[in-house]
């Protein structure tokens, strides 16, 4: 999959997770994408093995009186794909290489 160009939505979500936005609603807010788009893409990325998700402890959600959150992190493969895609975007746009 490394040769395939990532779409803007997929890259935005991967980048958001890499920047520390870890659960669905936080990713929706950070990317300004619709929740249906984000959650469908999260499922697809998790199936590909590019992100890993885990449910928080139910006690935490109960104490905060809200639904449980599923937290996502980039896998090493997801981090590599994100880095490659960002480098392609920078080359295409002429943007300078920067950290992160």
C-alpha positions as CSV (number, residue, x, y, z in Angstrom):
1,X,0.0,0.0,0.0
2,X,3.0,2.3,0.3
3,X,2.8,3.3,-3.4
4,X,-0.8,4.3,-3.3
5,X,-1.4,8.0,-2.8
6,X,-3.6,8.8,0.2
7,X,-6.6,10.9,-0.1
8,X,-6.9,14.2,1.7
9,X,-9.5,12.9,4.2
10,X,-7.4,9.9,5.1
11,X,-4.2,12.0,5.4
12,X,-6.0,14.6,7.5
13,X,-7.3,11.9,9.9
14,X,-3.9,10.1,10.2
15,X,-2.1,13.5,10.7
16,X,-4.7,14.5,13.4
17,X,-4.0,11.2,15.3
18,X,-0.3,11.8,15.0
19,X,-0.7,15.3,16.5
20,X,-2.5,13.9,19.5
21,X,-6.2,13.9,18.7
22,X,-7.0,10.5,19.9
23,X,-10.8,9.9,19.9
24,X,-13.5,10.3,17.3
25,X,-15.2,13.5,18.4
26,X,-11.8,15.2,18.9
27,X,-10.7,14.1,15.4
28,X,-13.9,15.4,14.0
29,X,-13.3,18.8,15.6
30,X,-9.6,18.9,14.6
31,X,-10.2,18.0,11.0
32,X,-13.5,19.8,10.5
33,X,-14.8,16.6,8.7
34,X,-18.2,15.1,9.2
35,X,-18.5,12.4,11.9
36,X,-19.8,9.8,9.4
37,X,-16.7,10.4,7.3
38,X,-14.3,10.3,10.3
39,X,-15.8,7.1,11.9
40,X,-16.0,5.2,8.6
41,X,-12.4,6.2,7.8
42,X,-11.2,5.2,11.3
43,X,-12.7,1.7,10.9
44,X,-11.0,1.3,7.5
45,X,-7.7,2.5,8.9
46,X,-7.9,0.2,11.8
47,X,-8.7,-2.8,9.5
48,X,-5.6,-1.9,7.4
49,X,-3.5,-1.9,10.5
50,X,-2.5,1.8,10.2
51,X,-4.1,2.7,13.5
52,X,-4.9,0.8,16.7
53,X,-7.9,1.5,18.8
54,X,-8.8,0.7,22.4
55,X,-11.8,1.5,24.5
56,X,-11.4,3.5,27.7
57,X,-12.4,2.0,31.0
58,X,-16.1,2.3,31.5
59,X,-15.6,3.8,35.0
60,X,-13.9,6.8,33.5
61,X,-16.8,7.5,31.2
62,X,-19.3,6.9,34.0
63,X,-17.5,9.3,36.3
64,X,-17.6,12.0,33.6
65,X,-21.2,11.1,32.7
66,X,-20.6,10.5,29.0
67,X,-20.3,7.6,26.6
68,X,-17.1,5.6,26.4
69,X,-14.5,6.8,24.1
70,X,-12.4,4.8,21.7
71,X,-8.8,6.1,21.6
72,X,-6.7,5.7,18.5
73,X,-2.9,5.7,18.0
74,X,-0.8,5.3,14.8
75,X,0.8,2.0,14.3
76,X,4.4,2.0,13.0
77,X,3.0,1.3,9.5
78,X,0.4,4.1,9.8
79,X,3.2,6.5,10.9
80,X,5.3,5.5,8.0
81,X,2.4,5.9,5.5
82,X,1.6,9.3,7.0
83,X,5.2,10.5,6.7
84,X,5.4,9.3,3.1
85,X,2.2,11.0,2.2
86,X,3.2,14.3,3.8
87,X,6.5,14.2,1.9
88,X,4.6,13.7,-1.4
89,X,2.3,16.6,-0.6
90,X,5.3,18.8,0.3
91,X,7.0,17.9,-3.0
92,X,3.8,18.6,-5.0
93,X,3.1,21.9,-3.3
94,X,6.7,23.1,-3.0
95,X,6.2,23.4,0.8
96,X,9.3,23.4,2.9
97,X,10.2,20.2,4.8
98,X,9.4,20.8,8.5
99,X,9.4,18.6,11.6
100,X,6.2,16.8,12.4
